[in-house]
Amino acid sequence: MIDSEKIQAFLSVVEYGNITNAANAVFTTQSHLSKQIRSLEEEVGAKLIIRSKGHSEISLTPQGKEFLGIARKWEES
């Protein structure tokens, strides 16, 4: 089962546009947040975020966009 910390990590990265800014906003390290996202991706069986070298902002994969809707519904409940 996916835990709430991983979903919150994903939502933070989406909200802040990159892992560094999200980590700063939620008072954690970039590496911890990256591990949370990788673990979430493993659990859902799909890459959710596109990380491009040389670009600070992330992009969502089609699966990431779909999961975003699920994560937001979870956040509302």
N, C-alpha and C positions, 0 to 999 in steps of 0.2 A: 504494500500500500504506500502511496506517495504521501510523504509527510508535509505538513503545512509550511515548514521552514523552506523547503525546496520550492514550493509554489510561490511563497513570498519573495524568495530570491529572484525567481523568474520575473515576477511582476515588477520588482524594483529595477531590474536591468531594462525592462521594456520602458518603464516610466522615465528613467534617467538617461536612456539612450546609449549608455555604455557601462561596462562592468566597473571601471574605476569610480565614476561618479556615483553609481549605485552603492558600491562598497562604502564610500565615504558617507553617504546619506544614512545608511543603516548601521554605521559604526562597526564595520567588520573589515577584514582584509580582502584585497582583490583576489588572492589565491583561494581563500575560503569560499567566496561567492562563485568563483569559477568552478570549484569542485562541486558545489551544490547544483549548479546548472548541468555539469557533465553527468552527475548522478541522476538528475531528473531525466535527462535525455536517454540515459540507459534504461531507466524504469519505464518510460513511455515507448521506448523502442524506435525513437526518431530523433533526428537532429532538429532542434527548435530554433537555434540562433546561428547566424552566419557571422563568424569572426574573421575579419579581413586584416591581414598584416598591413600596417601603414595607414589604416583607417581607424579612428577612435570609436566611431559609431557602429552599432550592431544593426543587423537586418534580421527579420524573422523569415524562416523558411515557410512554405505553405503549411506544413505541419505545426510550426510555431504559431502561425496566425490562427489556426484552428484551436490549438491548445490555449491561446490567449483568451478566447471566448469561454472556455471551460474554467480557466483560472479565475476570471472575473466573476463568473457565477459562483464559484467556490467562496471567493472573497465576500460576496454579498450575503452568503448564508451564515 
